[in-house]
Every structure is written in C-alpha cells, then in structure tokens.
C-alpha cells in the first residue's frame, strides 16, 4: 500500500474490515462543513447518531493542529483529530487506503502529523502559461488530497489590474473575480491562497511599456557583468530610488490584496541583477548595493505591514549580505530557494535561523528548462531542502514550478516533483518508493508502467552530458543556435543512447492505463515531450555532422509538426495569452533549418 504523504507511524494488524457499500458516519456537532463536504469522495454515505462504521471525533489530546489518528478495526473506522483540518487530512488518508483495498480495508492504526506547519506549492503563471480555471481547480483538488495547505500563483503581469490595462492586455490574466473564486475553492480544502506579486526584479513586462519605463533601473537594458545573465536588451528591475517605484507597488497592492482572505503577501524581490548599474548607481556607490536593496525591501515591508500583512520575500539577494540579515524585520518570512541537488540549504537555513527569522525552504520540480524534467536532481534537491529545513526549524516547505524560456514542459512532467514535494513537506525523512507512489497514487496506472516511464523520461538528461545548471543539454540543443550547440562538445554515442531510451519509452507509453481524469491528456503530453526530445537528439547529431542541408530538410517539417502539436497541448490546459510569446522560443530552432517562420 502506497500513501501520499507517507504516515509517520503506521501499524498493521491481522484481519480486515469489509468495505461498506454505504458509509454510516457519525460527526461531532457543529463540525466545520468543509469536512462534511469532503465525505463525498468516499462514496455513498449517510449521517447517523449511532451504529456508525465511520466515526469522526475531535480530541485535544492530538497534539498537532493538523495531526490525526486513524484506526481500522473490527468495529469500523475511527478518525480522531484536534481540529477540523486534522479530520480532513485523516479522511484523505482513508480515501487512499480505500482506493487500494478492493472490498476489504486492512486493520491498521495510524498516528500522523506533519513536519512543516506550512506545506505549499507555487506555480509560475507569468512565463508564459496562465492555466484555465478548470486546470487550477483540478490541481488544487489533487494537492489538497496530498495535504498541501498553501498555494501561491507567481505573478509578474498576469493579474488584470484595472489601473494598468496595457501591462496584461495580451496575457489572458486572472481577473479579480477569478482570484476570489480560487480563494473560495482553496478555503473549502483547508488551503491558504497567498498573493505572490513580484515588486522589484522580474518587472520587464511593466518596464517595457512607455508609461512605466522611467521607473526602470536601466530603461534601455545593460550589460549585467554577470556571466549567467549577460546583456539585457530590455529593462528588468525597478529603480529603488525612484519615488514612482513604491507608488506603483502601492497601486498594485491596493487592487490585488482585497481579493484574498490571507494576511500573508509574497513580494518576490529575487534576482535584481541590474541594481546599481543605472538609476541607483550613485546610491549604491555611496551606501553599498546590499544597503540600497535592504532599504527598498523595508519600504515594501512597510506597505505590507501597514495593510496588516506578513511579508514574504525570496532570500537570494540578502544572503549575499549576511551582515544585513539582522536588520530584516523580525516578522518577515524569508524564502530560501535553490533548485540544484547541491544547493547549500544547510548553510543558508543556518544563517536565517541564527538571526531568529521565520523561513521556508523552497526546492523545485526541476521540470522547467528541460521539457521532461530532471528526476534525480529533483529528488535530491527536494530531499535536501526537507532535511535541512527540518533540522533548522523552518516554518514552511514551498515546492516551486517555474516557466522559464517559454514554459515548454507539460504539466504531467511536473507531477513527480509535486508528489514528492508533498510527501517531504509532511514527512521530511520518509523512505519513499517513488515509482510505486507514482503508479499507485498519482497516476493510478493499472498496468504499473507510467510511474517508471515518467521517472526514466525525467532522467534522460543524465544520458547526454554535460550536466548543466538549471537546465539540460537536450533543452539547450533545442533553444540554442548551432554555434552554441557545438560548444557543448556533445558525444555521438551519448546522443544515440538517449534516443534508444526515448524510443523505448515511446513504445511503453502505448501500454499505460492511468485511472485519472486527465489520463488521456497525460499520454498526449508525454508523447509530445518524448518526440521533441528525440528531435533534440537528431538536431545534436545534425550539428556534429556539420549541418547537412539534406538533414535540415527532414528536420524542418518535423519541428513544424511538433510546434503545431505544442499549441494543441498548450490550449488543452492553458489560456491563449502567452502562447505567442512561448512560440518565439522556437525561433532559433526553426530558423536554423531554413525559411524564417516564427520571428
């Protein structure tokens, strides 16, 4: 039996309880209606006062607010918790047991509670995918069943600000009404929906518009002097010394925040790579880059605090200035992020914990910049974040799923990271059978094929060295020009080996039988991902062969067909806004074969 997340303490006993055709359920009086609403997932049921075969009880002896005790014995099933949330989580576990137990529920006793108070997931909806409401509802529902209790939707420009319509005009943004609907939906599932609006870096979508350009640190772009960032042709970061910058933030928050019940706000503030290279150059020269950054962060804190919100922000910049960490507001929540297996979560968590600040650890699914994920990296990154977050007293664990460079990865390739992230957020150090967990709980594949397929597909990146930071060589092949591909020093044998793996996975895909609502769509998405990675292999070989024109004539119609399929896959879960921007990332790939079609 596979349970997601894995309970802390599960004791099996001899015997089983016959699964009732109709659950006879007894509830405490006045119980939160959200628990009652979740009972339908168990099947047909009736409310009774006596002779219940499912008894739900509130008991203060359960120490953790989200903890529960679940017992299946000869007289039926009992779930005990301190709170309604704990009962809800116990019911999610019972539901998974029921789904795997045919006609008999095994006798068992579970005592369970989470390692992290906040167990969150953040989805990038700004680069470039904005999911449909149906996609978001389905994803939230599933995450709730895995005991996730916080959701953040990362926004740069994809909220329909009525005072700033030019910024989101082509983005198919979330409207205020939709955010309120999502907030209601989350609340019903014991999930906190947290606003996440970047307010410092990552402001290109604003600063390239004429009305906001004078608020940019570098209005015409700049050479960052950083080998990882290079030259920016467009503005990216707000000028912290410009009074209009904080005025813009105030305008944004005044529109955005009233749509959320929470009193938590993520203001971003990561990757302010232009800071000190333009409008704030004199201030940085006088006071230092770290000081100028901190002063603007303190202004943002004032805006959040004056509205009654706890401010969250990404840690990457302030950790470069450890001498300033002690000056951070005592109640600001620090989000420590990093997406490589070797990210120094231990060192960074120790720094923030020593300063006495509340913090989250924030690993990633490793699906972006890959098409199909980086399985081994994701598993090690998530496990490291959980271990060191637990050891240093992190308040929260926030899984992230980003959309860099066109958001090419289909949602199905993020499921592995999402599931393992949920597992570690609850039970940080659990021993996990990842493939079995995927087959049984995530995909419910009756043929037990899909879990291994997704795992192995996500590990194809390891077959084609070099292993790159935050991406894969196959993805780089797809998005780089031939000269840049040549610099990877690819090995022909490795490319052929990767193609053999991908071909076998393509054949295996025909045998899957996922019993989930989007099962057929998962199959379509995975077929496209495999075929695009096989195209990457052929493109790599084409570069090694000195780019023969006869090969290009074959690769060109192949990529055209893949681009057409990409658009269909995109629209199956996402809004049309952002699709044209994503297609532009195919330009170098398509153009290198001949006629320019995607400019």
N, C-alpha and C positions, 0 to 999 in steps of 0.2 A: 504494500500500500504506500502510495506517494502522496504526501500532503504539502501544500504550499500556502504559507511557510511551514517548515517542519516544526512540530511542537517541541517545547523544551523537555518535557517529561511525558513519555507515553509508555504505559504498562499494559501489555496484552494479557488476557486470561483465557482459559479453556471455555469454549462454548460460543454461542451466537444467539442473537435476538432476531426473530423473524421480522423483516421489514413490513410494517403495517401498510395496508392499502390506503387507509385513511389515518393520518396522524390525529390523535386526540391530545390537544395541547392545553396545558394549564399555565396561565401567566400571572405575575403579580398585578394587583390592582394599580391602575394609573400608570402602567408601563408606557414608556416612550413609544409612540405609534410607529416610529421608524423600525423598531424591532418587529412589530406586528406585520408591517408591510413586507419584511424580508422573508416571512414564513412561506410565502407562495412558492419560493424556489425549491422547497422540499417536496412539493406535490400537493395533493388534496389533503385538506385538514379541517378540523372542527375545534371550536373552543369549548372546553369542559371545565367544571369545577372539581370533579372527582374522576377517578379511574383514568387518569392521563397516562399516555405512553410517552409523552414528551413534556417534561416539567422544567419550566424556566424559573429561576429563583434569584433574587437579589440578596447578597450577603456581604456585609462589611468585612468579613474575615478574609476575603480575597484581597490581597494587599495592593496589587497594581490596578489602577483605574481601568486599564484595557485588558487585564488578565481574566481568565475564566477556568473553570473546572468542568470537564465533560466526562460523564460516565455512561457507559452502555452495559447494562446488566440484565438479569432475568426479568426484572420488573419494568424495564423500559429504559428510556434515555433521560438523563438529567443534565442541565447546564446551569452552573452557578457562577455569578459574577458580582462584582461590586457595583457596576454601572450598566446602563443600557448598552453602551458601546461594547463592553465585555461580552454581554449576551449576544450581540450582533456578531462578534468575532467567533464566539463559540458555535453559532449557527453556520458560519461559513465553513468551519472545520467539519461539522456534521454533514453538511451538504457534500463535501468532497468524499467523505467516507461512504456516504450513501451511493454516490455515483460509481464507486468502485466495488460495491459489495453485493451486487445482484439482489438476491432475495434475503440474505442474512447479514445482519450487522455484527461485526465481531465484538465480543466482550472486551472492553478496554477502559482505562482510566487515563485521562489527560489532564495534567496541571500545566498551565501555559501562561506566559506573559512576555511582552516584548522587551528587547534590549534598548531600543530607542523610543523616546516619547513621541517624536515626530518621525513618520515614515513616509517620505514624499517622493513625488515624481514631477520633473519639469520637462515640458515638451516645447521645443523651439517652433513657434508658429510665424516666424518672421523671415526665414531664409529657406525656402520661399513658400512652403506649404502652409495654407490655412485649412485645417480639416473641416469637413462638413459637421454639422451638429450631430448627425447620426453616428459619424465616426467617433466624435468626442464622447457621446453618451455611452457607446459600446465599450470604449476604452476605460472610461471611469468606472463603469459597472464591473468590469473584469478586475481592475486594480483594487476596488473595494473588496472583492471576494478574496483577494490576497492580503487583506488587512492594511493596505495603504491608507493613510489618513490625512494627506495633504497633496494638493495638486497645484502646480504653477504653470501658466502658459506664458512663455517668454515673448515679450512684445518689444519691438522697436517702432513699428509704424502700422501695425495691423489691428488697432482699435479705432473705431470710427469716431474720432474726435470731431465734434460738430464745429468747434472753433478752428479746426485745422484740416479742412477737407482736401486740400491739394496733396497732403502727405500720403494719404491712403487711397487715393482715387482709383487706382488700378489693382488694388490688393485684395479685394473681396474680404474686408476686415470683419472681425466680430463687432456687432453692434452692442450698445448698452443693454438693449432688451435681451440679446442672446447671452451676454455675460450674466445677467440676473437669472436667466433660466438655468444656466450652468451652475450658478451658485446654489439655487434651489435643489438641483439634481444632486450635487455633491453633499449638501446638508442632509438629505434623506439617507445618505450612505455613510454618515459619520466622517465625511471628508471636509477639510477646510480648503476653500479655493482662495489662493493668495495672489493678489495682483503683482505682476512682475514686469515693470516698465524700465528699460534702461534709460538712465538720466545723465550720462556723462560720455562714455565711449559708445561705439556702435550706433552713432546718430547720423550715418550717411544719408539715410532716406529722408531725413529732415533737412540736413545742411546743404544738400544739393539743390534744394528748392530756393528760388530767389528770395522769398520772404524770410528765410532763416539763415542765409549764407553768411551774413555778417556776425553770426553767433559762433562761427567755427573757429577753432584754434588755428587751422591752416585752410582758409577758404579755397585755395587753389591746389590743395594737396601739398605733399612734401616728400622728401627723402627721409625716411624714419631713421636711417643709420643702423637699423636692426636687420641682420641677415634673414631673420624669419619673416619680417614684414616688408622689407624693401621700400619701393617707391609707391606712394599713394597718389593717384591721379585726381582723387576727389576728397573732400573733407570728411572726417570720420568722428572727431571729438569736439564736444562743446568747449568753448573758451571759458575757463572757470572765473576769470577776472572780469568778464563782460557782464554788467548787471542784467542784461536781457536774458542771459542763460538761466538764471534762477527764476526769472519771471516766466519763462517758457515752462519750466518744470512745474511751477505753481498752477499754470493754466492746465497742464496735462493732469495733474493730480486732482484738481477741482472737478474735472469731468469723469475721471476714471474711478476714483475711490468710492463714490456713493453707490456703485453697483455691486459692492462686495460687503458681506457681513463681517468678515475677519477684521482684526485690528493689527494685522501684520502686512508689511509692504516691502517688497524687494526692489531696490533702486538700481541694481546692477553695479555700474562703476568699474567694470573689468576692462582690461586691455586699452587703456587710454594712451595709446602708443605715440600720439603726436604732442603730448603735453610738453610744454617748454620749447617747442620748435617754431612757434608762431606768436600768437597774440599774448601768451603768458611768458614769453622768453625773458623779459626784464624781471618779472616777479620771481621766476624760477632762479635766475641768476642771483637775485638778492636774498631769497628766503629758502631756496632749495626746492627740488621737484616734489619730494615727499611732503614737505610742508604745504605747498600750494595744493597738492592733491587732497591732503587731510582737511584743509580749510574749506574746500568745496564740499567734501563729504560731510563736514559738520553743518554746513548750510542745508544740505539735503536732510540731515538728521533733524534739524530744527523744523523743516517743513513737515516731516513725518510726525515728529513728537507733538507739535502744536495741534495736529489733527487727531491725536490720540492713537497713533500707530507705532508699533515696534518696527524699526528699520532693519532690514537685512541688506547685506552687500557682499559682493564677491571679494575674496581675500588676496588676489594675486598681486595687486599693486602695493598694498600696505605691508605685505610680508617682505617686500624689498627694503622696507624701512623699519626694522624691528624696534628701533629706538623710539618710534612714534606710536607703537601699539598701545602703550599705557595711556595715551591721550585720547583713545577712542571712547565714545560714550559707553558707559558701563552696561547699558541695556541693549545696545546694538548687537544684532546677531551676525556673526562672521561666517560666511560660506566658503569653506576650504575646498577648492576644486582642483582636479587633476585627472588626466584620462589615460596615462600610461601605466603599465604594470609596476614600474619602478618609481612612481610619483612619491615624493617624500611626505606622505601623510603623517608619519610618526613625528618627524621634526616639526612640521607646521602645526599639528594639533597640540604638541607640547608648548609651542610658543604662545598660542592663543589661550590655552588652558592656564598657563602660568600667569597670564595677565588677568585671569578671572573673568573672561568674557564668554558668554554663551556662543556656541558654534555648532554648525552642521559639517559633516563630511559629505562630499558631493562627487562620486565617481560617475562614469558614463557607460552607456551601452556599447560604445566603440563601433557603432554602425555607420556613422556619418563618414564621408570621405573614403568609402570602401565599396559601396553597392550592397555587399552581403555581410559585412561585419568583420570583426577580428576576435574570434571566440576566446582563444587563450588569453589574449591581452585583457579582454573584458572581464573574464573570470578572476584573473589575478588582481586587476585594478579594483574590482568591487570587493574582493575578499580583504585586500589591504586596507581600504577605506573603513570597512566594517570593524576589522580588528583594532586598528589604531584609534578610531573614533570611540569604540567601546572602552579601550584602555585609558583614554584621556577624558572620558566623561562627556562626550558630545551629546548635545540635546537632540540633534536630528541627523537623519540619513536621507539625502536627497539624490535620487537617481536622475541623471540628465540624458536627454536625447536631442542632439543638435542637428542643424540642417545646412552646414557649411557647403559652399560651392554647388548650390542648386538643389540640395536635398534629394539626391538621386535614390537613396536607399528606400525601398518599400517598407511599409510598417511591419510586415511579417519578420523582417530581418532584425528588428529591434525586440521581438518578443523574448528571445533568450536573455538579453540583458535586463529587460523589465522583470522577468520572472525571478532571476537570480538576485537582482537588486531587492525585490520584495522579500525574498527568502532571508537575505542577510540583514535587512532592516529590522526584522523581527527576531531572528535567531542568528546572531552575527557569526558564530563559530561552528555552526552545524556542519556535519558531514553530509554532502549532497551528491546524489546520483543525478547529474544534470540531464542526461539523455532520457532516463526513465521519468524524471519530473516533467520534461517537455512532452514526451509521448502520452503520459497519463493525465496530467492536469491541464497543461497549456493547450495542446492540440487534440487530446483525446483521440489519437490515431489508433484505430482498431487493429491495424497491421503492424504497429510499432516500428515504423520506418521514418516518420517525419522528424522525430527528435534528433536522431543521429544525422539525418540529412542536413538539418539546419546547423547543427554543431559542426559538421565537416565542411559545409559550404562556408561558414564563417571562419574556418581555419585555412582556407585555400591561400590566404595572404602569406602564410608561412612557407608555401612551396615556391614562392617567387621572391627571393632576396633581391635587393636589400630590404630589410625591415625598417620602415620609415616611421617618423614621429607623426602620430595622429592621422595616419592615412596608410594606404597600401601601395605597393608598386603597380599592381594591376589598375588601381584607380588613377594613379599618376600617369600611366600609359594612356588612359582614356582622355585625360584633361590636358595633357601637355603636347607641345609640338614635337616633331621628330627629332630635332636637335636636342631638346631637353630629355627626351626618352633615351637617346644614345648615351647621355651622361649617367644613366642608371647602371650601365655596364651589365646588362641582362645576360643570363646564361640560357642558351638554346635548350639544353636538356631540362632545365627547370621549367621553362615555358611548356614544353611538351608534356612533362609530368603533370603540371597543373591542368592542362587540357584533358588528360586522361581522367583525372579526378572529377573534373566538371562534367565530362561525358557520362561517367558512371552515375553521378548524382542526378543528371538529367534523366537517365533511364529509371533510376529509383523513384523519381518523382511521379512516375506513372502508376506506382503501386500504393500510394498513400491513401488513407481514408480518414481524414480528420473529421471528427464529430463536433464541429463548432460552426456557428452561424456564418462566419466568413471563410469557411474551409476551402471552397472553390476559388475564392479570390486569393487566398494564400498560395494556392497551387499556381495560379496565373502569375502572381508577383514573383514567385521563386523561379518559374520558368524564364521570365524576362531577365531576372538577375543573373541566372546561370548563363543565358545566351549572351548577355552583354559582357560578362567576364570572359567567355570564350572568344568574343570579338577582341577583347583586350589582348588575349594571348596571340591571336593572329596579327594584330597590329604591332605587337612587340617583335614578332618574327619578321614582319614586313620591314621594320626599321633595321633589324640585324641583316636583312638581305639587301640593304641599300635602297629600299623603297621602289621596287619594280612596278612599272605602270600597269602591267597585266594583273598584279595582285590588287593594286588600288582599284581597278575596275570591278573587282569582285567585292572588295570591302565596302565600296561606296553604297551600292544598293542594299547591302546587308545592314549598314548603320542607319540608312533611311528607314528601313522596316523596323528596326529596333527603336528608333525615335518615335515612330508612329505608335508602336505598342506602349512606349513610355507614357505618351499622352493619355492613352486609354487607361493605363494603370493609375496614373495620377488622378484622373477625374473619377475613378471608382471610389475614392475615399476623401478627396480634397476639392476645394473650390477652385474655380478657374484662375482667380487672381494669383499672380506669382508664377504661373506656368510658363509664360513667355520669357520671364527672367531666367527661369531654370533652363529653358531650351538654349539660351545663349551660351551656356557652359558646354554645349556640344559643338560650338563653332569651330574651335581649333581642330577637333577630331574630324568633323565633316569636311572642312575646307582643305585639309591636308591631302584629301583624296582627289580633289578636282574642283568642280564648279562651286562657287560660294552660294549657299542657300540660307544659312542661318547666321545672320550678321548681328 
